[in-house]
Amino acid sequence: QVQLVESGGGSVQAGGSLRLSCVASGRSFSINAMGWYRQAPGKQRELVATITSGGSTYYADSVKGRFTISRDNAKKTVYLQMNSLEPEDTAVYYCKVDARVVGAFGAVYGAYWGQGTQVTVSS
């Protein structure tokens, strides 16, 4: 199994910056893609950014140019650097990891989610 621990959330004024971190831990596993999603009250959860094992990135149009996703494979950690934050960025941010867990009789591949961390941007 894979467990994800998110950190870095908090409150910031519009125009400020924040960096989110997500650390994956478990017994025997390997990570493929990693990403960040967010969900505001009354809205559907949406994709923010993803990064593949090869380093290819994708960003939602709403955050492109302001957010940067990165990863440290040795630390099994994914980061989200958020600059020029706006009130509309206020949401609970969730880390997602695609991983393969190896057992004695094979491997299980699936998506694992963190509990989420609150980001609040005030004007």
Secondary structure, 3 states (H helix, E strand, C coil): CEEEEEECCEEEECCCCEEEEEEEEECCEEEEEEEEEEECCCCCCEEEEEECCCCCEEECCCCCCCEEEEEECCCCEEEEEECCCCHHHCEEEEEEEEEEEEECCEEEEEEEECCCEEEEEEC
